Amino acid sequence: MCDTCGCNITSGNRHLLRPGGRLERSGDGRAAVSVLQGLLSENDHQAGHNRSHFDAHGVLAVNLMSSPGAGKTRLLEATIGALGGEFAMAVVEGDLETENDAERIRAHGVEAVQIATGSACHLDAHMVHDALHRLDLTGLDILFIENVGNLVCPASFDLGQHRNITLLSVPEGDDKPAKYPVMFRAADLVLLTKTDLLPYLTDFDPGRAERCLRELASESPLLALSPATGEGLDGWLAWLRDEVAAQRERVAQGLSARPDIQPEGAALHLREPRGSALPAAPGRGGAAATAGGD
Amino acid sequence: MHEYSVCLALMEQVERVAREHGAGRVERIVLKIGPLSGVEAPLLQHAWPLVAAGTLAADAELVTETAPVVVRCTQCGAESEAAPNRLLCGQCGDFRTRLVSGDEMLLASLELARIDEVKASCV
């Protein structure tokens, strides 16, 4: 983020800033330098540029995260089928190898750029930036970024997206949020997928999945759906429509948004935007709205 | 696995700060890593020598400090420690809390040796 305004200072590290100042000399002539900068500030800087780029084109950027095989691509295929006539969409696909997912998307007439990460277990802001060189955002309403299937690393890297979605598929078990708190805490929306399997996997308790999510202090909505049967898709499509409308409104006012779960430092980072901050996005408590060009 | 990426990012920052201060060698690097940062300190420690080899931080001591997971309740206002996967208010039990500390992933400070001192010690 920013190394000048103090947005990285939280009550957990504030004491490091006290006496001694920025450049403290220790007894043996060595210089002790206080830095207090996020380790991923380089990535965050690029993510900010990506976000500005999305905003300049009026595009809503949505980052999809889940374990491998939770149904991210299947969800996108169903979404394209339902909203293809309503919104212009494109997809950035992240996988270690193959163009398989991008080809599945292209088969539905939607542009898809595949990022083959090699052995990297996540997308980062620079990879997405490179992919944007191969994608024309003009006229787009929604850009989906399908992250590498992994419930660990993708949660740590801001890509410039406006919203994070985490999928939890029924075969994975209902305690996944308790096992992967960093990932599920990052979600603005959690989708419980493959609900058509609930009659067969009787030990999966959707109520328990939601309890595990709430125990992460998450107020994000949890929607259950099955792209295979179409069950529950309406709620997801309504969420997307609301988010597209909210993004258009933000863009018109010169505002931007980032995923809601942010360290406390991000709250300090909020400055008086041009115009007024938007109310929370539908279904969300206190989504952060910041001035564009962050 | 992504700890290696984090180490690469750390190396860039360390080199930049060292350059800004005219340092010839980095002696100590202090990180602040919270349990909810998504980064594991022991994995960082393993990855770091691979990244630091041959750089001005090759012999630096890498120190990782942790911070407790602390939440502030948006309902009753209490602050309490919590487990990383159970961020409930310790006072009233409500789930509507904000994380106050525990997700830090920061380069907190560096100890640097100036170029002239490095030269002196090399003689």
HADDOCK unambig.tbl for C-alpha pairs under 7 A between the chains (distance, minus, plus):
assign (segid A and resid 10 and name CA) (segid B and resid 101 and name CA) 6.78 0.50 0.50
assign (segid A and resid 11 and name CA) (segid B and resid 100 and name CA) 6.70 0.50 0.50
assign (segid A and resid 11 and name CA) (segid B and resid 101 and name CA) 6.50 0.50 0.50
assign (segid A and resid 12 and name CA) (segid B and resid 67 and name CA) 6.11 0.50 0.50
assign (segid A and resid 12 and name CA) (segid B and resid 101 and name CA) 5.10 0.50 0.50
assign (segid A and resid 30 and name CA) (segid B and resid 111 and name CA) 6.45 0.50 0.50
assign (segid A and resid 30 and name CA) (segid B and resid 112 and name CA) 5.69 0.50 0.50
assign (segid A and resid 30 and name CA) (segid B and resid 113 and name CA) 5.15 0.50 0.50
assign (segid A and resid 31 and name CA) (segid B and resid 111 and name CA) 5.47 0.50 0.50
assign (segid A and resid 31 and name CA) (segid B and resid 112 and name CA) 5.07 0.50 0.50
assign (segid A and resid 31 and name CA) (segid B and resid 113 and name CA) 6.45 0.50 0.50
assign (segid A and resid 32 and name CA) (segid B and resid 109 and name CA) 6.89 0.50 0.50
assign (segid A and resid 32 and name CA) (segid B and resid 110 and name CA) 5.64 0.50 0.50
assign (segid A and resid 32 and name CA) (segid B and resid 111 and name CA) 4.29 0.50 0.50
assign (segid A and resid 32 and name CA) (segid B and resid 112 and name CA) 6.30 0.50 0.50
assign (segid A and resid 33 and name CA) (segid B and resid 109 and name CA) 5.32 0.50 0.50
assign (segid A and resid 33 and name CA) (segid B and resid 110 and name CA) 5.03 0.50 0.50
assign (segid A and resid 33 and name CA) (segid B and resid 111 and name CA) 6.09 0.50 0.50
assign (segid A and resid 34 and name CA) (segid B and resid 108 and name CA) 5.94 0.50 0.50
assign (segid A and resid 34 and name CA) (segid B and resid 109 and name CA) 4.13 0.50 0.50
assign (segid A and resid 34 and name CA) (segid B and resid 110 and name CA) 6.43 0.50 0.50
assign (segid A and resid 35 and name CA) (segid B and resid 107 and name CA) 6.16 0.50 0.50
assign (segid A and resid 35 and name CA) (segid B and resid 108 and name CA) 5.24 0.50 0.50
assign (segid A and resid 35 and name CA) (segid B and resid 109 and name CA) 5.01 0.50 0.50
assign (segid A and resid 36 and name CA) (segid B and resid 106 and name CA) 5.82 0.50 0.50
assign (segid A and resid 36 and name CA) (segid B and resid 107 and name CA) 5.26 0.50 0.50
assign (segid A and resid 36 and name CA) (segid B and resid 108 and name CA) 4.26 0.50 0.50
assign (segid A and resid 36 and name CA) (segid B and resid 109 and name CA) 6.61 0.50 0.50
assign (segid A and resid 37 and name CA) (segid B and resid 106 and name CA) 5.34 0.50 0.50
assign (segid A and resid 37 and name CA) (segid B and resid 107 and name CA) 5.31 0.50 0.50
assign (segid A and resid 37 and name CA) (segid B and resid 108 and name CA) 6.78 0.50 0.50
assign (segid A and resid 38 and name CA) (segid B and resid 105 and name CA) 5.69 0.50 0.50
assign (segid A and resid 38 and name CA) (segid B and resid 106 and name CA) 4.38 0.50 0.50
assign (segid A and resid 38 and name CA) (segid B and resid 107 and name CA) 6.21 0.50 0.50
assign (segid A and resid 39 and name CA) (segid B and resid 6 and name CA) 6.72 0.50 0.50
assign (segid A and resid 39 and name CA) (segid B and resid 9 and name CA) 6.37 0.50 0.50
assign (segid A and resid 39 and name CA) (segid B and resid 10 and name CA) 5.68 0.50 0.50
assign (segid A and resid 39 and name CA) (segid B and resid 105 and name CA) 5.85 0.50 0.50
assign (segid A and resid 39 and name CA) (segid B and resid 106 and name CA) 5.21 0.50 0.50
assign (segid A and resid 39 and name CA) (segid B and resid 107 and name CA) 5.86 0.50 0.50
assign (segid A and resid 40 and name CA) (segid B and resid 6 and name CA) 6.79 0.50 0.50
assign (segid A and resid 40 and name CA) (segid B and resid 9 and name CA) 6.23 0.50 0.50
assign (segid A and resid 42 and name CA) (segid B and resid 9 and name CA) 6.97 0.50 0.50
assign (segid A and resid 121 and name CA) (segid B and resid 1 and name CA) 6.99 0.50 0.50
assign (segid A and resid 121 and name CA) (segid B and resid 2 and name CA) 6.86 0.50 0.50
assign (segid A and resid 153 and name CA) (segid B and resid 2 and name CA) 6.11 0.50 0.50
assign (segid A and resid 153 and name CA) (segid B and resid 38 and name CA) 6.96 0.50 0.50
assign (segid A and resid 156 and name CA) (segid B and resid 38 and name CA) 5.96 0.50 0.50
assign (segid A and resid 178 and name CA) (segid B and resid 85 and name CA) 5.28 0.50 0.50
assign (segid A and resid 181 and name CA) (segid B and resid 84 and name CA) 6.84 0.50 0.50
assign (segid A and resid 181 and name CA) (segid B and resid 85 and name CA) 5.36 0.50 0.50
assign (segid A and resid 182 and name CA) (segid B and resid 36 and name CA) 5.78 0.50 0.50
assign (segid A and resid 182 and name CA) (segid B and resid 38 and name CA) 6.01 0.50 0.50
assign (segid A and resid 214 and name CA) (segid B and resid 95 and name CA) 6.09 0.50 0.50
assign (segid A and resid 215 and name CA) (segid B and resid 85 and name CA) 6.73 0.50 0.50
assign (segid A and resid 215 and name CA) (segid B and resid 86 and name CA) 4.85 0.50 0.50
assign (segid A and resid 215 and name CA) (segid B and resid 87 and name CA) 5.59 0.50 0.50
assign (segid A and resid 215 and name CA) (segid B and resid 88 and name CA) 6.01 0.50 0.50
assign (segid A and resid 215 and name CA) (segid B and resid 95 and name CA) 5.90 0.50 0.50
assign (segid A and resid 216 and name CA) (segid B and resid 85 and name CA) 5.73 0.50 0.50
assign (segid A and resid 216 and name CA) (segid B and resid 86 and name CA) 5.56 0.50 0.50
assign (segid A and resid 216 and name CA) (segid B and resid 87 and name CA) 5.05 0.50 0.50
assign (segid A and resid 217 and name CA) (segid B and resid 87 and name CA) 5.53 0.50 0.50
assign (segid A and resid 217 and name CA) (segid B and resid 88 and name CA) 6.53 0.50 0.50
assign (segid A and resid 217 and name CA) (segid B and resid 95 and name CA) 4.84 0.50 0.50
assign (segid A and resid 217 and name CA) (segid B and resid 96 and name CA) 5.35 0.50 0.50
assign (segid A and resid 217 and name CA) (segid B and resid 97 and name CA) 5.54 0.50 0.50
assign (segid A and resid 263 and name CA) (segid B and resid 103 and name CA) 6.66 0.50 0.50
assign (segid A and resid 264 and name CA) (segid B and resid 99 and name CA) 6.93 0.50 0.50
assign (segid A and resid 264 and name CA) (segid B and resid 100 and name CA) 6.18 0.50 0.50
